[in-house]
Amino acid sequence: MARVDAGEGTRIDYSDWAKKGDTTAAEVVAYACRDTLQWMATWCGERYASQPAVLHYVALSTICDDICIPPLDLVRGDFRMYGRSAADVVAAMDEQGWGHDAVHALLALVREYFFQYVEKLDHAPTNGQVGLHAQLNDSPSAWDASVYRMNSANNYGCSIGLARICDTGPASFSWLMDSSIADAISMDLAKSALDVYRLDVHQPTANQQLASRRQRAYHSIYLDLIDDLVASGAHDSLVHYGRAGLLYVPIMERYHERRLGSRVPVQPAVSAQLSSLFGDEPVDPSTEQRYQAQRATAATGTQPVLGGPTGLGTSAARMFPRGNTPPRGTA
């Protein structure tokens, strides 16, 4: 963060990380909500839309992977999806009696936004420093990458919503955590098997020398977690959630699009569901303006004018391309 404050790199707040040819922020958000419906259906079956607050929460957990959103914009309510801020979603949870579950879900969401933001800032090595994901790939323990991956994808926060929808009854922290880490690993294993990572910026098994060993380690951790869930009597829905990545990665359009590098058109029935469950205006004008400013930057190579501080006490999010020295005086 000190390097960011010093003015290094290229500003990336509200830049497009979906990289599927979208021309508006509204498109990216709508597709993220389509993905949310498909995830929820694979996790919960016919009850996927029974608690709208969970849908809106999972959507908020999804979009920060596709658009670089400063964490303070989430916390302050500057970023909204279909007119809803994180505070609105938590208020809905509170009204439904989530209690401390809502606290866990909120803190997990903020943690995810922080991790997603930092990994985008530090996605490439520069000035002799190794990027965050490269450090995780080179770590002797696959647990480091597994736990980080679960936190940056917020599988834990989503598992709380799943447990409530599926009426699991009291679920121990170990059940929720084991299920969430297993879900993250099952997703990554399926993505690797289907070559989805070919176009990804972050690749958990990118280190060719360690790839085989890490794959074996991921398999071992995954099988141990699922075994622990079953042996300890975890609810069937949490066991299913732990292995769901093996199901949703092969069938969801999100992952086919990642391999193609382009979008699969949204069908009319899906559009109707999005409108019914989320609304009609995916983003506020301010979000669209900032997204378009970043698109203009990518097209012209100029710096966008985006206003004052946007997150984590920095002047703006920046990424650090190898070998580039920023011009003096850049904001």
N, C-alpha and C positions, 0 to 999 in steps of 0.2 A: 504493500500500500504506500510505503514511502516513495517507491519509484513512480507510482502513479501521481502522487502529490507533487513530485518534482517535475511533472510535465512530460514524461516519456511516453512513447507509443502513440497509437491512433485511437481516437475516441470511439467507443463501441456501445454506449447506452442506446438501447432500442434498436440495435442492429439485428439483422436476420441470421439466425443460426439454424433454421430449418433447412435453408438452402434447397428449396424445391420450386423456385421460380415464382413465388408469390409476389404480387405487385402492391398489396396493401396489408396493413396490420390486421384489418378486419378479416381478411382471408385466413391469415395464420391462426387467429383466435378461433374462427369458426371450425377450421380443421382440427384444432386441439380439442374442441368440444365434441366433435365427431369421434375423435379417438377416445375421449372420456366415456362416451356412450358404449363403445365397443369393449373397452376395458371392463366397465361395470357389468356388462352382460356376461363376459367370460368369468368374472369373479362371483357374481350374485345371481345369475340366471334371470328369471322373470321378475325378480324384485329390484332390478337394476335402477329403476327410477322411483322407488318407493319413498326415498328421503331426498328431496331436491338439494338440501344443504350438503349432502355428501357429494352429489354430482358437481355442485359448484366448487366444493373444496378440491376435488380431484382435478377439475379443470384448472384451478389456480396452481396446482402442483405440476401440471403439465406445461403450461405456457412458458415458464421461465427456462425450460430447456430449449424452446424454439425462438424466443426473443430475449435479448439481454436486458433484464429489468433490474434496476438498482434496488437492493433490499429496503432502503428507506422509502422508496416509492410505494412498496407494498404496505409497509407499516403505517405510513402517513395517509394512506388511502388515495394517493395520486394516481395509482394504476388500478383500473377497474375493468372487469370483464362483464359485458352485457349490463353495465351500470352498477355492478356489485363490487364492493371493496372487500378486502379480507375481514374488516370489522363487521361488515354486513353479514358475511357468512358465519362468523363466530356468534353474532347476535342471534341468528337463526338457530344455531346449535344450542345456545343458551335457552332460548324459548322452548326447545324440545327436551330440555332437561339433561343435556350432556354432562353438566357438572365438570369434574376434573378431566374428563375425556376431552372436552373442548380446549382446556389448557394445554394438554399434551399435543393435540392436533395443531393448535396455533403455534406453539414453540417449535414443533417439527417442521412446519411450513416456513417459518422465519429462518431456521437453520438451513433448510434446503435452498432458499433464495440466496443466502450468504455463500454457501458452497458453490452453487451454480455461477454466481457472480465472480467469485475468486478464480474458479477454474477457467472461466472465459478470459479473465485478465491474464492468467498465467498459463495459457494453453500451449505456448511455444517457448523453447529455451532462448535465452538472450544474455549477453554480457557474462557468459560463463556459468550462468545459473540454469539448473535443470527444471523444466516445467513440472507442475504438480502431478500430472498423470504419469509422466516418465518416472518420477520418484516412486509412485505407487507400483508401476510395472516392475521396477527394479527391486522392490522390497523383497526380502527373503521370505516374508510371511504373506500368504494370500489373504489372510484375515484383514490386513490393513486395507487392501483394495476392496474387499467384500463389504466391510463395515462402512467405508467411505462411500462406496457406490450406493448402498442402501440409503444413506443419509442424503446424498445429492439427488436421488430419485424420489425421496420421501415415501418409500414403501411403508415405513412405520406409521406415518400419519394416516395414510390411506387404509391401513389394516384396521385402525380404530373405527373408521366409518364402516368398513366391511363387517366387523364384529357386531356393530349395532344393527345394521340392516339384516344380518343373518341371525340375529338374536342368539348369540352364542352363550349369553350369560356372562358372569365374571370371567375375564380372560387374564391370566397372569402376564406380567411383563415379559417373562421368558417365552411364552407362547407367541405373543405379538412380535417380539424381536426375532425369534427363530424363523417364524413364518415370513417376516419381511425380508430378512437376509436371504432366505432360500428363494423367495420370489425374485429378488434382484439377480441372484446367480442363475436361476433358471432362464431368465430373460437373456442374460449375457451369453450363456451357453447356446441358446437357440439362435441368437443373432450371429454368433461366430459360425455355427454350423451352416447357416443359410447365406453366409457371406454378406450380411447386412453391414458389418463393420468396414467393409471396403471403402465406403464413402464417409465414414464418421471421422470427426476431428479427434475424438477421444477413443482409444482402443485399449481395453484392459489387457489384452494379450499381444500388444504391439511388439514387444521385445522378442525378436525371432529366436534368440538363444534360450530364452526362458519360457517361450510359448507352450511347449509340450508339458513342461513341469507345472506351469501355472494351470493349464487345463486340467491336469490330474488333481491338483490341489483344490480347484473349484469343485470338481466332481465329488471329491472326498468330503469337503465341507458341506456341500448340498445334501449328500446322502446322510451324513450324520445328523444334520438339522431335521430332515424329514423323519428320520428314525426316532429322534428325541420327541418330536411332536406326537407321533403315533403312540410311542411307548408311554408317554406321560398323560395320554388321554385328552389331547387337545381336540377341540370341536372340529368336525369334518370340514367346515368351511375354511378354517385356518390352515388345515393341511392342504386343501385344494389351492388356496391362495399361494402357498409356498411353492407349488409346482406349476402354477398357472402360466408362467412364461413359456413353458414348453408347448402350450396351447395357443396363446394369443399372438405370439410372434409369427408363426406360420400363416395365420388366417387374417390378421388385422391389416388394413390398408396402410396404416402408418409405416409399417416395416417394408411392405412392397414399394411404397413411395421412396423410402430411403435407398433402396437398391436401384430404383429407376432414376432418382434425382429429379422427379417431377410428380405432380399430383394426379390422383385418380379422381375423376369428377364425382361430386357429391350427388347422390340420387335424390329425386324429389321427395320420397318418403322420409329420407334422413333429414333433408332440409326442413320438412314439416315438424319433425321431432325436435330439431334444434330450436326452432322458433317457439314451440310449445313449452319446452323445458328450460330454455335459457333466455330467449327474448329475440328482438329484431335488430339491435344495434350492438355489434360485438365489442367495439371500442369507443372511447370518448374521442372527440376531435383532437385533443392535446396529444394523446397517444399516437394517433394517426400522423399528426404533424411531425412528431419526433422520428417516427419510423420512416417517413418519406424523406426527412432530412438525411438520415443515414443512407437511404438508397441513392440520393443525389451525391453523397460523399463517395460511395462506391463507384458511381458512374464517372465522376469528374476528378476524383482524387483530392478534392478540397476539404477543408474542415467545416462541419456544419456549425451554425450558431444555435445553441440549444439552451442558453440561459446559465444560471448559476449552479451551485453544488447539487448533485443528484443522488449521492449515496455514499455511505461509509466515510463521510468527511472529506471526500475527494472532489476535485473540480469536475471530473467526469471519468467514467470507466474508460480504460485504455487497454489495448493489446500491444504486445511487443514483438513485432516481426524481426526476425534474425537480421542483424547487420545494419538496421536502419537507425540513423541518428535524427531525432526530431529537430526541426528548425527552431532557432531561438525565438522566444516570444510567443510560442503557441500556447493557447489557453488550456 
